[in-house]
Amino acid sequence: MNAPYDGDRAQGTGAPAPYPGADPGGQVPAPAPGPDRDPYVQDAYDRDPYRSHDLSAQDPVAEVLYDRASHPPPPPGTYQEPGPLYAAPQTAAPAPDPRVWAQTPPPEPDGPSRHLRYGDRPGTTEFVGVDALVTTAGEDEPQTDAFAHLYRDQQATPGTAVEDAPVAAPAPSKPAGRASGLLKSSALMAAGTIVSRITGFLRTLVIAAAIGVGTFNDTYQIANTLPTMIYVLVGGGALNAVFIPQLVRAMKNDSDGGQAYANRLLTLVVVLLAAITTICVLAAPVFITMMSPKIASDPDQMDVAVAFARYCLPTMFFMGVHVVLGQILNARGRFGAMMWTPVLNNIVVIATFGAFIWAFGGFTTSGVSAATVTPEGVRLLGLGTLLGLTVQALAMLPYLRDAGFAPRLRFDWKGHGLGKAARLAKWTFFFVLANQVGLVVVTQLATWAGSVAEKQGHPGTGITAYNYALLLWQMPQAIITVSVMTAVLPRISRSAHDGDAAAVRDDISYGLRTSAVAIVPCAFAFLALGVPMATLLYAGSGDGARNIGYVLMAFGLGLIPYSVQYVVLRGFYAYEDTRTPFYNTVIVAAVNAAVSTAAFFVLPARWAVVGMAAAYGLGYAVGVGVAWKRLRKRLGGDLDGAHVRRTYARLTGACIPAAAVAGGAAYAVTQWLGSGVAGSLASLTAGLIALAAVFLLAAKRMRIEELNAMVGMVRGRMGR
């Protein structure tokens, strides 16, 4: 067996360990060839017997004055040749203890340096993982010379030992390539999210045209919301916040690229969700009663809601499978599938409700309600909803095969890191629980207020109006902020594990300022143009479209703290801190529930849901203040706050006059053309043009650098 180190060759003989460059037989070391020296030319003086003596001993005068008894000369072979006068000193390579055979290195703390090879340094070692897959997309990798080892002895420098095998040095990363990779990944995810959101809006339009936006749609909304709430509660939040960072780490450190860990995680999700889905389907009446006592008190609505729930609840199983498979692909740099497959779900649901309209007529002609809908109609809508999520999950399999991942069940969960992830997920569970409790309170109050308001002649004021407005309001967040942070999050996680707080701060600041360029104008656009947006999109649902517009206006400005909260919490997740987001979410949910309850009792039934929408944004505004202080403390008291505040202040200053002008223009066109489809389209177009013109003019005067950079990038892409 070959000794692992040169210092081990003399073990067991009692001889001292040879030094680097020494002859194995204990002879005088041969000098390393210089840069201009032919290593194959024999040197007649290489075997000079006096080379190993002290240089002063070769002087006959100094020899007389040299006291060898007090200062004996060094043993043969230990004299080192003098190097260049001004050369930097060479760093001595770490040598093993000659008394121990292959000494075991001391244990290292958890972090990015734990699995480094002997002699590597964490500060100079380049990691290759998800971040490299994302940020070096489209770059040409350097080709290594397969014959370098044949002439490596000619490339050696003085004082450097020749390695036994060639090792290719990692190529330095290119800043331009990293930025280009992030832009490509963000663009791909943004494109998929845009198409998914567009088809999602088409789905809500078809649903509203088929069953309206009143109490009958409320029963479908509650049944369709239940599986999402339960899934997020039992594991969805933990998957995104805890298990996926662990999966990325396993992909970097494990010899199989994290394949075994991914299969164990997939098996755990399949088993857990299958059991929970079965229990929830049997307990559907209990969940409906919990979500809306008002609906449970009406026998017709209760029967329809329970029937919808038993068709919709199995979708939580396919939600979990889709998320796990999508995150496995994300960890391998394949970001498109998870963003594009929901389009298939939307298409299936659109076809289902389109078939309902073809069979039973639209809502404006049929006036369908919980008391008049047929069992065949309920079965058609329920099965179509379930089929949509099934197709969405199964569509991930071809992408997995293309990525080289072979899914299979593995039940060897113990001792492979899932326990640590589960302990971290404990706080994520409480985080989601607090959020869902607030959502249940809002659902109960909104369905009650909507039922009362509909009896007073105001349809579209219940939970359906709340959900439809919320879906439209969240679109900029899902397209812009989520796409930017999904591409940047691997880099934030790596910086956090490296202990580089400055890099984490810079990436958080980048995410906040970049997303704000679009988020802030969108928030003011919802405030100024919410009514024409809703009346245009939901014109086929009857008189309830205008009430949806009022709810959308109330959501409006809350989009700013909602987006900021999302970015700030990514900083805590990068440090595997799930407790702080839990406490923060408790605050947000408490404020939301408290203000929503006050709106329910103080405002008339028609305006109660509008007040609840405003409470949603207020809760996130309070939560941002708390989360910001805690993250700033975590990063050493610096979060680039002055830069971020200046950007948001300037954007807000540019949006205020733009929103005022846009709202006035839309109101004037509506008074002239009415609130029908043509009038809504004209007023919305006029308002958007006015808002964009005034905003760009004011932003140019304020010299908002993030906006100028974006405009310059767009002009560069267009070749202008």
C-alpha positions in Angstrom: 0.0 0.0 0.0 1.4 3.4 -1.0 2.0 5.8 1.8 -0.4 8.8 1.6 2.3 11.4 2.4 6.0 11.6 1.8 6.6 12.0 5.5 5.3 8.4 6.1 8.0 6.7 4.0 10.5 6.6 6.9 8.0 5.3 9.5 9.0 2.2 11.2 12.7 2.7 10.5 13.6 5.2 13.1 14.8 7.6 10.5 13.6 11.2 10.4 10.9 12.0 8.0 12.4 13.4 4.7 11.8 17.0 3.8 10.1 18.1 0.6 12.4 17.6 -2.3 14.8 15.2 -0.5 16.2 12.2 -2.2 14.6 9.0 -1.0 17.9 7.4 -0.2 19.0 10.2 2.0 21.4 11.7 -0.6 21.8 15.4 -1.5 18.8 16.9 -3.2 19.1 17.8 -6.8 18.3 21.4 -7.7 15.1 22.1 -9.4 15.5 23.2 -13.0 15.2 27.0 -13.6 13.0 28.6 -16.0 15.7 28.7 -18.8 17.3 25.4 -18.0 17.0 22.2 -20.0 16.1 19.5 -17.4 17.6 16.8 -19.6 21.1 18.2 -19.8 23.5 16.6 -17.3 25.3 19.0 -14.9 28.8 17.9 -14.0 28.7 19.7 -10.7 25.4 18.2 -9.4 27.2 15.7 -7.3 29.5 18.3 -5.5 30.2 16.7 -2.1 30.6 20.2 -0.5 27.2 21.5 -1.7 25.6 20.3 1.6 28.1 22.1 3.8 27.7 25.5 5.3 28.9 28.1 2.7 31.1 29.8 5.4 32.9 26.5 5.9 34.3 26.7 2.4 36.2 29.9 3.2 39.7 28.9 4.7 39.8 32.2 6.7 36.4 31.8 8.1 37.1 28.1 8.8 39.6 29.1 11.4 37.2 31.4 13.2 34.3 29.0 13.0 33.6 27.2 16.4 32.0 23.9 15.4 31.7 22.8 19.0 29.3 25.6 19.9 27.7 25.9 16.5 27.8 22.6 14.7 27.0 22.7 11.0 23.6 21.5 9.9 23.3 17.9 9.0 23.8 17.0 5.3 20.9 17.7 3.1 19.1 20.3 5.3 20.6 23.4 3.7 18.1 25.2 1.4 19.2 26.9 -1.7 18.8 30.7 -1.5 15.9 32.0 -3.5 15.4 35.3 -5.3 16.1 38.4 -3.2 12.6 39.9 -3.4 10.5 36.8 -4.0 7.5 36.2 -1.7 8.1 33.5 0.9 6.6 30.1 0.0 3.9 28.8 2.2 4.9 25.5 3.8 2.6 22.6 2.9 1.0 21.0 5.9 2.9 17.8 6.9 1.5 14.9 8.9 2.8 13.8 12.2 5.5 11.2 11.4 4.6 9.2 14.6 1.1 8.5 13.4 0.2 6.6 10.3 -2.4 8.7 8.2 -3.4 10.9 11.1 -7.1 11.6 11.2 -7.8 15.4 10.7 -9.7 17.2 13.5 -13.4 17.5 13.1 -14.6 20.7 11.3 -17.8 22.6 12.1 -20.8 22.4 9.9 -20.6 24.6 7.0 -19.3 24.9 3.4 -15.8 23.6 4.5 -16.8 20.4 6.1 -16.2 18.1 3.2 -13.2 19.7 1.7 -10.3 17.6 0.7 -7.0 17.7 2.7 -5.1 20.9 2.1 -8.1 22.9 0.6 -8.9 26.2 2.2 -12.6 27.4 2.6 -11.6 30.9 1.6 -10.1 29.9 -1.8 -12.2 26.9 -2.7 -14.8 27.3 -5.5 -18.1 25.4 -5.0 -20.1 24.1 -7.9 -23.8 23.5 -7.4 -27.1 25.2 -8.2 -25.6 28.6 -8.2 -23.0 27.6 -10.8 -25.7 25.9 -12.9 -27.7 29.1 -12.9 -25.1 31.7 -13.2 -22.8 30.1 -15.8 -25.6 29.1 -18.2 -24.5 29.7 -21.8 -20.8 30.0 -20.9 -18.1 27.8 -22.5 -16.3 25.7 -20.0 -12.4 25.7 -20.2 -11.0 22.6 -21.8 -8.3 20.9 -19.8 -5.2 19.5 -21.5 -5.3 15.7 -21.2 -1.5 15.4 -21.9 -0.4 18.0 -19.3 1.0 15.3 -17.0 3.5 14.2 -19.6 5.5 17.4 -19.3 4.6 18.6 -15.8 8.3 18.1 -14.7 9.2 20.9 -17.2 6.7 23.2 -15.7 7.8 22.8 -12.0 9.1 25.9 -10.2 11.9 25.9 -7.7 10.8 24.7 -4.3 7.5 23.1 -5.6 7.0 19.4 -5.4 5.6 17.7 -8.5 2.2 16.2 -8.0 1.5 12.6 -8.7 -1.5 13.4 -11.0 -2.6 16.5 -12.9 -5.3 18.6 -11.2 -7.2 21.1 -13.3 -7.5 24.5 -11.5 -11.0 25.9 -11.4 -11.7 28.6 -13.9 -12.4 32.0 -12.3 -16.0 33.0 -12.4 -17.0 35.8 -14.7 -19.1 38.5 -13.2 -20.7 39.2 -16.5 -21.5 35.5 -16.9 -23.1 35.4 -13.4 -25.3 38.3 -14.2 -26.2 36.9 -17.6 -27.2 33.6 -16.0 -29.4 35.2 -13.4 -31.1 37.3 -16.1 -31.7 34.2 -18.2 -33.1 32.2 -15.3 -35.3 35.1 -14.1 -36.5 35.7 -17.7 -37.4 32.0 -18.1 -39.3 31.9 -14.8 -41.0 35.2 -15.4 -42.2 34.1 -18.8 -43.7 30.9 -17.4 -45.2 32.8 -14.5 -46.7 35.4 -16.9 -48.3 32.7 -19.1 -49.5 30.9 -16.0 -51.0 34.0 -14.5 -52.7 35.0 -17.8 -54.3 31.5 -18.2 -55.1 31.7 -14.5 -57.1 34.9 -15.1 -58.8 33.3 -18.0 -59.8 30.5 -15.7 -61.3 32.9 -13.2 -63.1 34.7 -16.0 -64.6 31.4 -17.3 -65.5 30.4 -13.7 -67.2 33.7 -13.1 -69.1 33.4 -16.5 -70.2 29.9 -15.6 -71.3 30.2 -11.9 -71.1 34.0 -11.2 -69.3 35.7 -8.3 -72.0 35.3 -5.6 -72.7 32.8 -2.9 -72.7 29.8 -5.2 -69.2 30.6 -6.3 -68.3 31.1 -2.6 -69.1 27.4 -2.0 -66.7 26.4 -4.8 -64.0 28.8 -3.6 -64.1 27.4 -0.1 -63.9 23.8 -1.4 -61.1 24.7 -3.8 -59.2 26.6 -1.1 -59.3 23.9 1.5 -56.7 21.5 -0.1 -54.2 24.4 -0.6 -54.6 25.5 3.0 -54.1 22.0 4.4 -51.2 21.2 2.1 -49.4 24.3 3.0 -50.1 23.7 6.7 -48.9 20.0 6.8 -45.8 20.3 4.6 -45.9 22.9 1.8 -44.2 25.6 3.8 -41.6 23.3 5.1 -40.8 22.0 1.6 -40.0 25.4 0.2 -38.3 26.9 3.3 -36.4 24.0 4.8 -36.2 20.8 2.8 -35.2 22.5 -0.5 -32.1 24.3 1.0 -31.2 20.9 2.5 -31.6 19.3 -1.0 -29.3 22.0 -2.5 -26.7 21.2 0.1 -27.0 17.5 -0.5 -26.5 18.1 -4.2 -23.3 19.9 -3.5 -21.9 17.5 -0.9 -23.2 14.0 -1.7 -21.3 11.8 -4.1 -24.4 11.0 -6.0 -25.4 14.7 -6.5 -28.2 14.5 -4.0 -30.2 11.8 -5.9 -30.7 9.6 -2.9 -31.7 12.4 -0.7 -34.2 13.7 -3.3 -35.8 10.2 -3.6 -36.1 9.9 0.2 -37.8 13.3 0.3 -40.1 12.4 -2.5 -41.1 9.1 -0.8 -41.7 10.9 2.5 -44.0 13.5 0.8 -46.0 10.8 -1.1 -46.6 8.7 2.0 -47.4 11.6 4.3 -49.8 13.3 1.8 -51.6 10.1 0.9 -52.5 9.5 4.5 -53.5 13.1 5.2 -55.6 13.3 2.0 -57.6 10.2 2.9 -58.4 11.6 6.4 -59.4 15.0 5.0 -61.8 13.5 2.4 -63.6 11.7 5.1 -63.7 14.8 7.3 -64.9 17.2 4.5 -68.1 18.3 6.4 -66.0 19.3 9.4 -63.7 21.4 7.3 -66.6 23.2 5.5 -68.2 24.0 8.9 -65.0 25.3 10.2 -64.3 27.5 7.1 -67.8 29.0 6.9 -70.5 28.5 9.6 -72.8 30.7 7.4 -72.6 28.2 4.5 -73.0 25.3 6.9 -76.3 26.8 8.1 -77.8 26.5 4.6 -78.6 22.9 3.7 -78.4 23.4 -0.1 -75.1 25.3 0.1 -73.7 22.8 2.6 -74.4 19.8 0.4 -72.8 21.4 -2.7 -69.8 22.6 -0.7 -69.2 19.1 0.8 -69.5 17.5 -2.7 -67.0 20.1 -4.2 -64.6 19.5 -1.3 -64.5 15.7 -1.8 -63.5 16.2 -5.4 -61.0 19.0 -4.6 -59.3 17.7 -1.5 -57.3 14.9 -3.3 -55.6 17.7 -5.3 -53.4 18.3 -2.3 -51.6 15.1 -3.0 -50.7 16.2 -6.5 -49.7 19.6 -5.3 -47.1 18.1 -3.0 -45.7 15.8 -5.7 -45.6 18.7 -8.2 -43.7 20.9 -5.7 -41.1 18.3 -4.8 -40.4 17.3 -8.4 -40.2 21.0 -9.4 -37.8 21.8 -6.6 -35.6 18.8 -7.6 -35.5 20.3 -11.1 -34.7 23.8 -9.7 -31.8 22.3 -7.7 -30.4 21.0 -11.0 -30.8 24.4 -12.8 -34.0 23.5 -14.7 -36.3 26.3 -13.7 -38.8 26.3 -16.5 -40.9 23.2 -15.7 -42.2 24.3 -12.4 -43.4 27.7 -13.8 -44.9 26.3 -17.1 -46.7 23.1 -16.0 -49.4 25.1 -14.1 -50.5 26.3 -17.5 -51.8 22.8 -18.2 -53.9 22.9 -15.0 -55.4 26.2 -16.1 -56.2 24.8 -19.5 -58.0 21.8 -18.1 -60.1 23.9 -15.7 -60.9 26.4 -18.4 -62.1 23.5 -20.6 -64.1 22.1 -17.7 -66.1 25.2 -17.0 -66.4 25.9 -20.7 -68.1 22.5 -21.0 -70.3 23.5 -18.1 -71.4 26.7 -20.0 -72.0 24.6 -23.1 -74.1 22.1 -21.2 -76.0 24.4 -18.8 -75.6 27.9 -20.1 -73.8 30.9 -18.7 -74.6 32.5 -15.4 -76.3 35.5 -16.9 -78.8 33.2 -18.6 -79.0 30.2 -16.2 -78.8 32.0 -12.9 -77.4 28.8 -11.4 -77.3 28.6 -7.6 -76.7 26.0 -4.9 -80.4 25.2 -4.9 -80.7 24.7 -8.7 -77.4 23.1 -9.8 -77.7 19.4 -10.8 -75.5 16.6 -9.4 -74.1 16.1 -12.9 -73.0 19.7 -13.0 -71.3 19.4 -9.6 -69.6 16.2 -10.7 -68.3 17.8 -13.9 -66.8 20.8 -12.1 -65.3 18.6 -9.3 -63.7 16.0 -11.6 -62.3 18.8 -13.9 -60.7 20.5 -11.0 -59.1 17.2 -9.8 -57.9 16.3 -13.3 -56.2 19.7 -13.7 -53.8 19.2 -10.8 -53.2 15.6 -11.8 -52.1 16.6 -15.3 -49.9 19.3 -13.8 -48.0 16.9 -11.5 -47.6 14.1 -14.1 -46.2 16.6 -16.7 -43.1 16.9 -14.5 -41.9 13.4 -15.3 -40.5 14.0 -18.8 -38.5 17.0 -17.5 -37.0 14.7 -14.7 -35.9 12.1 -17.2 -34.3 14.8 -19.3 -32.4 16.1 -16.2 -31.1 12.6 -15.5 -33.1 12.0 -12.3 -34.8 8.6 -11.8 -37.6 8.9 -9.2 -38.0 5.8 -7.0 -39.3 5.1 -3.6 -36.8 4.9 -0.8 -37.8 4.3 2.8 -34.3 4.5 4.4 -35.1 7.9 6.0 -33.2 7.5 9.2 -29.7 9.0 9.4 -29.8 11.0 6.2 -30.5 14.5 7.3 -34.3 14.4 7.1 -34.5 14.5 10.9 -32.6 17.8 11.0 -34.8 19.2 8.3 -37.9 18.1 10.2 -36.7 19.9 13.3 -36.1 23.1 11.3 -39.6 22.6 9.8 -41.2 22.8 13.2 -41.1 26.5 13.2 -42.2 26.6 9.6 -45.3 24.6 10.6 -46.1 27.2 13.3 -45.4 29.9 10.7 -48.0 28.5 8.3 -50.4 27.7 11.1 -50.5 31.3 12.2 -51.0 32.4 8.6 -53.8 29.9 8.0 -55.6 30.9 11.2 -55.8 34.5 9.9 -57.0 33.2 6.6 -59.8 31.1 8.2 -61.0 34.2 10.2 -61.1 36.3 7.0 -63.0 33.5 5.2 -65.6 33.2 7.9 -66.2 36.9 8.0 -66.1 37.4 4.3 -68.6 34.6 3.5 -71.0 36.0 6.2 -70.7 39.5 4.9 -71.2 38.4 1.3 -74.3 36.4 2.1 -75.9 39.4 3.9 -74.9 41.9 1.2 -76.2 39.7 -1.6 -79.6 39.6 0.1 -79.4 43.4 0.1 -78.8 43.5 -3.7 -75.0 43.7 -3.7 -73.5 40.6 -5.3 -69.7 40.1 -5.5 -69.0 41.2 -2.0 -68.0 37.9 -0.4 -65.0 35.6 -0.4 -65.1 35.2 -4.2 -64.6 38.9 -4.6 -61.8 38.8 -2.0 -60.0 35.9 -3.7 -60.4 37.2 -7.3 -59.0 40.6 -6.3 -56.2 39.0 -4.3 -55.2 36.9 -7.3 -55.0 39.9 -9.6 -53.2 41.9 -6.9 -50.5 39.2 -6.3 -49.6 39.0 -10.0 -46.8 41.5 -10.0 -45.3 39.9 -6.9 -45.4 36.4 -8.5 -43.9 37.6 -11.8 -41.3 40.0 -10.6 -40.3 39.5 -7.0 -40.5 35.8 -6.8 -38.6 35.3 -10.1 -35.8 37.6 -9.1 -35.4 36.1 -5.6 -35.7 32.5 -6.9 -32.6 33.1 -9.1 -30.7 35.0 -6.4 -31.6 32.7 -3.4 -28.9 30.1 -4.0 -26.3 32.8 -3.9 -27.7 34.2 -0.7 -27.7 30.8 0.9 -24.1 30.2 -0.1 -23.0 33.6 1.2 -24.9 32.9 4.5 -23.2 29.6 5.0 -19.8 31.2 4.2 -20.4 33.8 6.9 -20.3 36.6 4.3 -22.9 39.0 5.8 -21.9 41.8 3.4 -22.8 39.6 0.4 -26.1 38.7 1.9 -26.9 42.3 2.6 -26.0 43.3 -1.0 -28.2 40.6 -2.5 -31.1 41.5 -0.3 -30.7 45.1 -1.2 -30.5 44.2 -4.9 -33.7 42.2 -4.6 -35.6 44.9 -2.9 -34.5 47.7 -5.2 -34.8 45.8 -8.4 -38.3 44.5 -7.7 -39.4 47.9 -6.4 -39.0 49.4 -9.9 -42.1 47.5 -11.0 -43.9 46.8 -7.7 -44.4 50.4 -6.6 -46.0 51.6 -9.8 -48.2 48.5 -9.9 -49.4 49.2 -6.4 -50.5 52.7 -7.4 -52.0 51.4 -10.6 -54.3 49.1 -8.6 -55.3 52.0 -6.4 -56.1 54.3 -9.3 -57.5 51.8 -11.9 -58.9 49.0 -9.8 -62.5 49.5 -10.9 -61.9 49.5 -14.7 -59.6 46.5 -14.4 -62.3 44.5 -12.6 -65.2 45.6 -14.8 -63.2 44.7 -17.9 -62.0 41.3 -16.7 -65.3 40.2 -15.0 -67.8 41.8 -17.3 -69.5 38.5 -17.9 -70.3 37.9 -14.2 -72.9 40.6 -13.9 -73.2 43.4 -11.4 -70.5 42.1 -9.0 -67.6 43.1 -11.1 -67.6 46.7 -9.8 -67.5 45.5 -6.2 -64.4 43.3 -7.1 -62.8 46.5 -8.3 -63.3 48.3 -5.0 -61.7 45.4 -3.2 -58.8 45.5 -5.6 -58.3 49.2 -4.9 -58.2 48.5 -1.1 -55.5 45.9 -1.7 -53.5 48.3 -3.8 -50.8 50.0 -1.7 -50.4 46.9 0.4 -48.4 45.3 -2.4 -45.3 47.3 -1.4 -44.9 45.9 2.1 -46.1 42.5 0.9 -43.2 42.3 -1.6 -40.7 43.7 0.9 -41.7 41.1 3.4 -41.1 38.3 0.9 -37.6 39.5 0.2 -36.6 40.1 3.8 -37.7 36.7 5.0 -35.5 35.0 2.4 -32.6 36.4 4.4 -33.7 34.4 7.5 -34.3 31.3 5.5 -30.8 31.5 4.1 -29.5 31.2 7.7 -31.8 28.3 8.3 -33.7 30.5 10.8 -37.3 29.6 10.7 -38.2 30.8 14.2 -38.0 34.5 13.3 -40.3 34.2 10.3 -42.8 32.4 12.6 -42.9 35.2 15.1 -43.2 37.7 12.3 -46.1 35.9 10.7 -47.9 35.7 14.0 -47.7 39.5 14.1 -49.0 39.9 10.6 -51.8 37.4 11.1 -52.8 39.0 14.4 -53.0 42.5 12.9 -54.9 41.2 9.8 -57.4 39.3 11.9 -57.9 42.1 14.3 -58.4 44.8 11.7 -60.6 42.5 9.6 -62.9 41.8 12.6 -63.1 45.5 13.2 -64.1 46.1 9.6 -66.7 43.4 9.7 -68.4 45.0 12.7 -67.9 48.7 11.9 -68.5 48.8 8.1 -71.8 48.0 6.3 -71.9 44.5 4.8 -71.3 45.8 1.3 -68.0 47.4 2.4 -66.8 44.9 5.0 -64.7 42.9 2.5 -63.1 46.1 1.2 -62.0 46.9 4.8 -60.6 43.4 5.1 -58.5 43.9 1.9 -57.0 47.1 3.4 -56.3 45.1 6.7 -54.3 42.6 4.7 -51.8 45.3 3.5 -51.7 46.9 6.9 -50.7 43.6 8.6 -47.7 43.3 6.2 -46.7 46.9 6.8 -46.4 46.1 10.5 -44.6 42.9 9.8 -42.0 44.5 7.6 -41.0 46.9 10.4 -40.4 44.0 12.8 -38.6 41.8 10.2 -36.4 44.6 9.0 -35.1 45.3 12.5 -34.4 41.7 13.2 -32.6 41.0 9.9 -30.5 44.2 10.3 -29.4 43.0 13.7 -28.6 39.5 12.3 -26.4 41.1 9.6 -24.4 43.2 12.0 -26.5 46.4 12.1 -26.3 47.1 8.3 -29.0 46.3 5.8 -28.2 49.1 3.2 -31.3 50.8 4.6 -30.5 54.3 3.4 -30.1 53.1 -0.2 -33.3 51.1 -0.1 -35.3 53.8 1.5 -34.1 56.4 -1.0 -35.1 54.2 -3.9 -38.6 53.5 -2.5 -39.1 57.2 -1.5 -38.3 58.4 -5.0 -40.5 55.8 -6.7 -43.4 56.7 -4.4 -42.8 60.4 -5.1 -43.0 59.6 -8.9 -46.1 57.4 -8.5 -48.3 59.8 -6.5 -48.9 62.4 -9.3 -49.0 59.6 -11.9 -51.8 57.8 -10.0 -53.7 61.0 -9.6 -53.6 61.8 -13.3 -54.4 58.2 -14.2 -57.4 58.0 -11.9 -58.8 61.3 -13.3 -58.4 60.2 -16.9 -60.0 56.8 -16.2 -62.9 58.4 -14.4 -63.5 60.9 -17.3 -63.6 58.2 -19.9 -65.9 56.1 -17.8 -68.3 59.0 -17.4 -68.3 59.4 -21.2 -68.4 55.8 -22.4 -69.9 54.0 -19.5 -68.6 50.9 -17.6 -69.3 48.2 -20.2 -66.6 46.2 -21.9 -65.8 49.0 -24.4 -65.9 51.8 -21.8 -63.8 49.8 -19.3 -61.2 49.0 -22.0 -61.0 52.6 -23.0 -60.8 54.0 -19.5 -58.1 51.4 -18.5 -56.1 52.2 -21.6 -56.2 55.9 -21.0 -55.4 55.5 -17.3 -52.4 53.3 -18.0 -51.0 55.6 -20.7 -51.3 58.6 -18.4 -49.8 56.7 -15.4 -46.8 55.5 -17.5 -46.1 58.9 -19.0 -46.2 60.9 -15.8 -44.3 58.2 -13.8 -41.4 58.0 -16.4 -41.2 61.8 -16.6 -41.1 62.2 -12.8 -38.7 59.3 -12.4 -36.3 60.7 -14.9 -36.3 64.0 -13.1 -35.6 62.2 -9.8 -32.8 60.2 -11.4 -33.8 56.8 -10.0 -30.8 54.8 -10.9 -32.5 51.4 -10.9 -35.1 52.5 -13.3 -32.5 54.1 -15.6 -30.5 50.9 -15.6 -33.6 48.9 -16.5 -34.5 51.3 -19.3 -31.0 51.2 -20.6 -31.0 47.4 -20.6 -34.3 47.4 -22.6 -32.9 49.9 -25.1 -29.8 47.8 -25.5 -31.9 44.7 -26.1 -33.8 46.6 -28.8 -30.7 47.8 -30.4 -31.4 51.5 -29.8 
